[in-house]
Amino acid sequence: MMALKPAVSWEEAVRRALEAVRPVGAETVPLEDCYGRVLAETVAAGADVPPFDRSPYDGYALRSGDTACASPEAPVTLRVLEEIPAGGVPHFPVTAGTAAKVLTGAPIPKGADAVVMFERTEFTETHVTVSAPLRGGENIVRAGEDVRRGTVLAERGRRLDAGLLGVLAAQGRTCAPVYRKPMVGLISTGNELVPPGTAPAPGQIYDSNRCTFAGALAALGCVPAGYGIAGDDVSAIAGALERALGECDAAVLTGGASVGDYDLTVRAMEAAGADILFHGCAVKPGKACAYGMRDGKLVCALSGNPASSVTNFYLIARPALWKLCGRGDCLPKPFPVTLADGFGKASPMTRILRGRLDLSDGTARMVLPRDQGNVVLSSAVGCDVMAVVPAGSGPLAVGTRLEGFLL
């Protein structure tokens, strides 16, 4: 049996993992394929958006001074010089006593400094009548009002969402420099495991962890790659790990991460040439774990207990893998949550609760599943938030406030 060194705190575990990891390389990708990817360079605006003063409405561009005395009793009538559609260009400057018909998005002709909406006028094909004064600049979208040339649009490490994609497209860009998606090898360990679709023999169970973490990795922006099930044998586990690290940017193993007679994963990591960053984390669930590095590649060894491994993954592996993806915001942003249910157990060490966020009453309430047990994977279904119970806490009452973070 392997002697377990003193477990590190989860904060220290995250620090060590983040310190060891470096982002993968970059590539240039068409914008339409960039949603969810991470910018590999800081991007600045090369042009004003919009590039010219334009009208936000269908109406008439005119000189505000011509309407200074306009009223229902004394309306002002102006001669219409031309009609300017969106995509068109003005041919005549607006001078005293004149106006130009403009459609939404049309450029403002020279001389005009305001736009009156159609519904606030009376008009014919040749004239428009205004019954109220307009201010200079009224109803005009100025050049650069959305984005000024030289403005930083997004910093390196920013995840591309739909809004940012649109902002980049408005600059005329067709591609963006992004970090490539890291490939992460998945290895399950244990003689008792068989893949789904295979009839289990007595004493065997299905390998659920591979599917669980394939989904979790894909959600982070990684590409999961399966390397099968390695039995309880150091050479077999080490061989699978060497194959994974030969082709991937990181590896996640489940099973055999504790200190029992058949907990062989840490020995296999060392046999494969990995340097151990830490073995064991002072948190429940998820204490049984080991993280290491080989040739600059992260190895995350998690418990075989499904719910325990999922908790550790989100707590420690996710920040490190986000850094591998190039993200600048690797740590989840904490926020206060209020327990909608009581929790009856004491917490001698830091405990992580998983649950569902409920905002129905206007507050961030955390609804706990019926069972938080290490092996109860079904309790993770629908969970979208975790909360930290400080070490030394007793049973928690309904309404207890904790620090939470979203999954």
C-alpha positions as CSV (number, residue, x, y, z in Angstrom):
1,M,0.0,0.0,0.0
2,M,1.3,3.5,-0.9
3,A,1.7,6.0,1.8
4,L,-0.3,9.2,1.1
5,K,1.6,12.5,1.6
6,P,-0.3,15.2,3.4
7,A,-3.1,16.4,1.2
8,V,-2.8,20.0,-0.1
9,S,-5.7,22.5,0.1
10,W,-7.8,22.8,-3.0
11,E,-6.6,26.4,-3.4
12,E,-3.0,25.2,-3.3
13,A,-3.8,22.4,-5.7
14,V,-5.3,24.9,-8.2
15,R,-2.3,27.2,-7.8
16,R,0.2,24.4,-8.6
17,A,-1.8,23.1,-11.6
18,L,-2.2,26.6,-13.1
19,E,1.5,27.4,-12.5
20,A,2.5,24.3,-14.4
21,V,0.3,24.6,-17.5
22,R,0.9,26.6,-20.6
23,P,-1.6,27.4,-23.4
24,V,-1.5,25.4,-26.6
25,G,-0.5,26.9,-29.9
26,A,-2.7,29.1,-32.1
27,E,-4.3,28.9,-35.5
28,T,-6.4,31.1,-37.8
29,V,-10.0,30.1,-38.1
30,P,-12.9,31.5,-40.2
31,L,-15.2,33.6,-38.0
32,E,-18.2,31.4,-38.6
33,D,-16.3,28.5,-36.9
34,C,-15.0,30.6,-34.0
35,Y,-17.9,30.6,-31.6
36,G,-16.6,29.5,-28.2
37,R,-13.0,29.6,-29.2
38,V,-10.4,31.7,-27.4
39,L,-8.6,34.6,-28.9
40,A,-4.8,34.1,-29.2
41,E,-4.1,37.8,-29.9
42,T,-5.5,41.1,-28.6
43,V,-7.6,42.6,-31.4
44,A,-8.1,46.4,-32.0
45,A,-10.5,48.2,-34.3
46,G,-9.0,49.2,-37.6
47,A,-12.0,51.4,-38.6
48,D,-14.8,53.4,-37.1
49,V,-18.2,51.6,-36.8
50,P,-20.3,52.9,-38.4
51,P,-17.9,54.4,-40.9
52,F,-20.1,57.4,-41.6
53,D,-22.9,59.4,-40.0
54,R,-26.1,57.6,-40.7
55,S,-29.8,57.7,-40.0
56,P,-31.4,55.4,-37.5
57,Y,-34.9,55.9,-39.0
58,D,-36.8,56.4,-42.1
59,G,-37.3,60.2,-42.3
60,Y,-35.8,63.4,-43.6
61,A,-32.3,64.8,-43.0
62,L,-32.4,68.6,-42.6
63,R,-30.8,71.6,-41.0
64,S,-32.1,71.9,-37.4
65,G,-31.9,75.7,-37.7
66,D,-34.6,75.7,-40.3
67,T,-37.0,74.2,-37.7
68,A,-36.2,76.5,-34.8
69,C,-39.6,78.2,-35.0
70,A,-41.7,75.3,-36.2
71,S,-44.9,74.6,-34.4
72,P,-48.4,73.1,-35.2
73,E,-49.6,76.6,-35.7
74,A,-46.7,77.7,-37.9
75,P,-45.2,74.6,-39.5
76,V,-42.1,74.7,-41.7
77,T,-42.1,73.3,-45.2
78,L,-38.9,72.2,-46.9
79,R,-38.1,71.2,-50.5
80,V,-37.0,67.6,-50.8
81,L,-33.7,67.3,-52.9
82,E,-33.4,63.5,-53.3
83,E,-34.1,60.1,-51.7
84,I,-31.1,58.3,-50.1
85,P,-31.6,54.6,-49.4
86,A,-29.3,52.4,-47.2
87,G,-26.3,51.6,-49.3
88,G,-26.8,54.8,-51.4
89,V,-24.8,58.0,-51.4
90,P,-26.0,61.6,-51.2
91,H,-25.7,63.7,-54.4
92,F,-26.6,67.1,-53.1
93,P,-25.7,69.0,-49.9
94,V,-28.7,70.1,-47.7
95,T,-28.9,73.9,-47.8
96,A,-31.3,76.4,-46.2
97,G,-34.9,75.5,-46.9
98,T,-34.2,72.0,-48.2
99,A,-34.1,68.4,-46.9
100,A,-33.2,64.9,-48.1
101,K,-35.4,61.8,-47.7
102,V,-33.3,59.2,-45.9
103,L,-34.1,55.5,-45.2
104,T,-32.8,53.6,-42.1
105,G,-29.0,53.2,-42.4
106,A,-28.6,55.8,-45.1
107,P,-25.6,58.3,-44.9
108,I,-26.4,61.8,-43.8
109,P,-25.8,64.3,-46.5
110,K,-23.5,67.3,-46.0
111,G,-25.2,70.3,-44.5
112,A,-27.8,68.3,-42.6
113,D,-27.4,68.0,-38.8
114,A,-30.7,66.3,-37.7
115,V,-33.3,63.7,-38.9
116,V,-37.0,64.0,-38.4
117,M,-38.9,60.6,-38.4
118,F,-41.6,60.1,-41.1
119,E,-44.4,59.8,-38.6
120,R,-43.7,63.3,-37.3
121,T,-44.1,65.0,-40.7
122,E,-46.5,65.6,-43.5
123,F,-45.0,65.1,-46.9
124,T,-45.4,64.8,-50.7
125,E,-42.9,63.6,-53.3
126,T,-41.4,67.1,-53.4
127,H,-41.9,68.6,-50.0
128,V,-41.9,67.8,-46.3
129,T,-43.6,69.8,-43.5
130,V,-42.3,69.8,-39.9
131,S,-44.4,71.0,-37.0
132,A,-41.8,70.9,-34.1
133,P,-38.2,72.1,-33.7
134,L,-35.3,69.7,-33.9
135,R,-32.0,69.9,-32.0
136,G,-28.7,69.7,-33.7
137,G,-27.5,66.0,-33.8
138,E,-31.0,64.7,-33.1
139,N,-31.6,61.2,-34.6
140,I,-28.1,60.9,-36.1
141,V,-25.9,57.9,-35.5
142,R,-22.4,59.4,-35.6
143,A,-19.4,57.7,-37.3
144,G,-17.6,55.7,-34.6
145,E,-20.5,55.8,-32.2
146,D,-20.4,52.0,-31.9
147,V,-16.6,51.5,-32.1
148,R,-13.8,54.0,-32.6
149,R,-10.8,53.1,-34.7
150,G,-7.9,52.0,-32.4
151,T,-10.3,50.7,-29.6
152,V,-9.3,47.4,-28.2
153,L,-12.2,45.1,-29.1
154,A,-11.0,42.1,-27.0
155,E,-8.0,41.0,-25.1
156,R,-6.1,37.8,-25.7
157,G,-7.6,35.0,-23.7
158,R,-11.2,36.2,-24.3
159,R,-13.8,33.6,-25.3
160,L,-15.5,34.5,-28.5
161,D,-19.3,34.9,-28.1
162,A,-21.9,35.9,-30.6
163,G,-21.5,39.6,-29.9
164,L,-17.8,39.6,-30.3
165,L,-18.1,37.7,-33.5
166,G,-20.4,40.4,-34.8
167,V,-18.0,43.1,-33.7
168,L,-15.1,41.5,-35.6
169,A,-17.3,41.0,-38.7
170,A,-18.2,44.7,-38.6
171,Q,-14.5,45.4,-39.0
172,G,-14.5,43.4,-42.2
173,R,-12.6,40.5,-40.7
174,T,-13.2,37.0,-42.1
175,C,-11.0,35.1,-39.7
176,A,-9.6,35.3,-36.1
177,P,-6.5,34.1,-34.4
178,V,-7.5,31.6,-31.8
179,Y,-5.9,28.9,-29.7
180,R,-6.4,25.5,-31.1
181,K,-8.6,23.1,-29.2
182,P,-6.5,21.0,-26.9
183,M,-6.8,17.2,-27.3
184,V,-7.2,15.5,-24.0
185,G,-6.8,11.7,-23.7
186,L,-9.3,9.8,-21.5
187,I,-8.2,6.6,-19.7
188,S,-10.4,4.6,-17.4
189,T,-8.7,2.1,-15.0
190,G,-10.0,-0.9,-13.2
191,N,-10.5,-4.7,-13.8
192,E,-14.2,-4.3,-13.0
193,L,-14.9,-2.0,-15.9
194,V,-16.4,-2.9,-19.3
195,P,-17.5,-0.5,-22.0
196,P,-21.2,0.3,-22.5
197,G,-22.7,-2.1,-25.0
198,T,-20.7,-5.1,-23.6
199,A,-22.4,-7.6,-21.4
200,P,-20.8,-7.3,-17.9
201,A,-19.7,-10.5,-16.1
202,P,-20.5,-11.0,-12.5
203,G,-18.8,-8.3,-10.4
204,Q,-18.3,-6.0,-13.4
205,I,-19.8,-2.5,-14.1
206,Y,-20.1,-0.2,-17.0
207,D,-17.5,2.5,-17.6
208,S,-19.6,5.6,-17.2
209,N,-16.7,8.0,-16.5
210,R,-15.5,8.1,-20.1
211,C,-18.8,9.5,-21.4
212,T,-19.1,11.8,-18.4
213,F,-15.7,13.4,-19.0
214,A,-16.0,13.4,-22.7
215,G,-18.9,15.7,-22.3
216,A,-17.3,17.8,-19.6
217,L,-14.1,18.3,-21.7
218,A,-16.1,19.2,-24.8
219,A,-17.9,21.8,-22.8
220,L,-14.6,23.4,-21.8
221,G,-13.5,23.7,-25.4
222,C,-11.3,20.6,-25.5
223,V,-11.4,17.6,-27.9
224,P,-11.7,14.4,-25.9
225,A,-10.0,11.3,-27.2
226,G,-10.6,7.8,-25.7
227,Y,-7.7,5.5,-24.8
228,G,-9.7,2.6,-23.5
229,I,-9.9,0.8,-20.2
230,A,-6.6,-0.2,-18.5
231,G,-6.8,-3.0,-16.0
232,D,-5.3,-2.9,-12.5
233,D,-1.8,-3.2,-13.8
234,V,1.0,-0.5,-13.6
235,S,2.4,-1.4,-17.0
236,A,-1.0,-1.3,-18.7
237,I,-1.9,2.1,-17.2
238,A,1.5,3.5,-17.9
239,G,1.3,2.3,-21.5
240,A,-2.1,3.8,-22.0
241,L,-0.9,7.1,-20.5
242,E,2.2,7.1,-22.7
243,R,0.1,6.6,-25.8
244,A,-2.3,9.4,-24.8
245,L,0.5,11.9,-24.0
246,G,2.2,11.0,-27.3
247,E,-0.8,12.2,-29.2
248,C,-2.6,14.6,-26.9
249,D,-2.0,17.8,-25.0
250,A,-3.2,16.4,-21.6
251,A,-4.7,13.3,-20.1
252,V,-7.4,12.5,-17.6
253,L,-7.5,9.2,-15.8
254,T,-10.2,7.9,-13.5
255,G,-9.7,5.2,-10.9
256,G,-6.8,4.1,-8.8
257,A,-5.9,7.5,-7.5
258,S,-6.0,6.7,-3.7
259,V,-3.6,4.6,-1.7
260,G,-5.2,1.1,-1.6
261,D,-3.6,-2.1,-2.8
262,Y,-5.2,-1.7,-6.2
263,D,-4.7,2.1,-6.5
264,L,-1.9,2.0,-9.0
265,T,-2.4,5.1,-11.1
266,V,0.2,7.3,-9.3
267,R,2.8,4.6,-9.7
268,A,1.8,4.3,-13.4
269,M,2.2,8.1,-13.8
270,E,5.7,7.9,-12.4
271,A,6.5,4.9,-14.5
272,A,5.4,6.9,-17.6
273,G,7.8,9.7,-16.5
274,A,5.4,12.2,-15.0
275,D,6.5,14.5,-12.1
276,I,3.8,14.5,-9.4
277,L,2.5,18.0,-8.5
278,F,0.5,16.7,-5.6
279,H,-1.2,13.5,-4.5
280,G,-4.4,14.1,-2.5
281,C,-6.5,17.2,-1.9
282,A,-8.0,18.2,1.4
283,V,-11.6,18.5,0.1
284,K,-14.6,16.2,0.2
285,P,-15.7,14.8,-2.2
286,G,-12.6,14.6,-4.5
287,K,-9.8,14.0,-1.9
288,A,-8.4,11.0,-3.9
289,C,-6.6,12.5,-6.8
290,A,-3.1,13.1,-8.2
291,Y,-1.9,15.7,-10.7
292,G,1.4,15.6,-12.6
293,M,3.3,16.9,-15.6
294,R,5.2,15.1,-18.3
295,D,6.9,17.0,-21.1
296,G,4.8,20.1,-20.3
297,K,1.6,18.1,-20.5
298,L,-0.9,17.9,-17.6
299,V,-2.0,14.6,-16.2
300,C,-5.1,14.6,-14.0
301,A,-5.8,11.4,-12.1
302,L,-9.2,11.4,-10.5
303,S,-11.1,9.0,-8.3
304,G,-13.1,6.2,-9.9
305,N,-16.1,7.2,-7.9
306,P,-18.2,9.2,-10.4
307,A,-19.5,12.0,-8.3
308,S,-16.2,12.4,-6.5
309,S,-14.2,12.6,-9.8
310,V,-16.7,15.1,-11.2
311,T,-16.3,17.4,-8.2
312,N,-12.5,17.3,-8.3
313,F,-12.6,17.9,-12.1
314,Y,-14.6,21.1,-11.8
315,L,-12.7,22.3,-8.8
316,I,-9.1,21.7,-9.9
317,A,-8.8,20.3,-13.5
318,R,-11.2,22.8,-15.1
319,P,-9.1,25.9,-14.3
320,A,-5.9,24.2,-15.5
321,L,-7.6,23.0,-18.7
322,W,-9.1,26.5,-19.3
323,K,-5.5,27.8,-19.2
324,L,-4.5,25.1,-21.6
325,C,-7.2,26.4,-23.9
326,G,-5.7,29.9,-23.6
327,R,-8.4,31.5,-21.5
328,G,-7.5,34.5,-19.4
329,D,-10.4,33.9,-16.9
330,C,-9.3,30.5,-15.6
331,L,-10.8,30.8,-12.2
332,P,-14.6,30.7,-11.8
333,K,-16.2,33.9,-10.4
334,P,-17.6,33.2,-6.9
335,F,-21.0,34.5,-5.9
336,P,-23.2,34.1,-2.7
337,V,-25.8,31.3,-2.8
338,T,-28.4,30.6,-0.2
339,L,-29.2,26.9,0.6
340,A,-32.8,26.0,-0.2
341,D,-32.4,22.8,1.7
342,G,-30.6,21.9,4.9
343,F,-27.4,19.7,4.9
344,G,-27.2,17.5,7.9
345,K,-23.6,16.4,7.9
346,A,-20.6,18.1,9.6
347,S,-17.6,19.1,7.5
348,P,-14.3,18.5,9.3
349,M,-12.5,19.4,6.0
350,T,-13.6,21.7,3.2
351,R,-16.7,20.2,1.5
352,I,-18.1,20.9,-1.9
353,L,-21.8,20.7,-2.4
354,R,-23.3,20.3,-5.8
355,G,-26.8,21.4,-6.7
356,R,-29.1,23.4,-9.0
357,L,-29.4,27.2,-9.1
358,D,-32.9,28.5,-8.5
359,L,-33.6,32.2,-9.2
360,S,-37.4,32.0,-9.1
361,D,-37.7,34.2,-6.1
362,G,-35.1,36.8,-7.2
363,T,-32.3,35.4,-5.0
364,A,-29.6,32.9,-5.8
365,R,-30.9,29.8,-4.0
366,M,-29.1,26.4,-4.3
367,V,-31.3,23.3,-4.4
368,L,-29.5,20.2,-3.2
369,P,-30.0,16.8,-4.7
370,R,-31.2,14.1,-2.2
371,D,-27.8,12.4,-2.0
372,Q,-24.4,14.0,-2.2
373,G,-22.6,10.6,-2.0
374,N,-19.3,10.0,-3.9
375,V,-20.8,7.2,-6.0
376,V,-24.2,8.8,-6.7
377,L,-23.6,10.0,-10.2
378,S,-27.3,10.5,-10.8
379,S,-27.3,13.3,-8.2
380,A,-25.1,15.3,-10.7
381,V,-27.9,15.4,-13.3
382,G,-29.0,18.9,-13.9
383,C,-26.5,20.4,-11.4
384,D,-25.2,23.7,-12.5
385,V,-23.6,25.2,-9.4
386,M,-21.3,24.1,-6.6
387,A,-20.8,25.7,-3.2
388,V,-17.9,25.6,-0.7
389,V,-18.5,24.6,2.9
390,P,-15.6,25.8,5.0
391,A,-13.7,23.2,7.0
392,G,-14.9,22.9,10.6
393,S,-18.5,23.6,9.7
394,G,-21.4,21.7,11.4
395,P,-24.7,20.8,9.9
396,L,-26.1,23.5,7.7
397,A,-29.6,25.0,8.1
398,V,-31.9,26.1,5.3
399,G,-31.0,29.7,4.4
400,T,-27.2,29.3,5.1
401,R,-25.2,31.5,2.7
402,L,-22.2,29.9,1.0
403,E,-19.7,30.9,-1.7
404,G,-20.8,29.3,-4.9
405,F,-19.6,29.1,-8.5
406,L,-21.3,28.1,-11.7
407,L,-20.5,25.0,-13.7
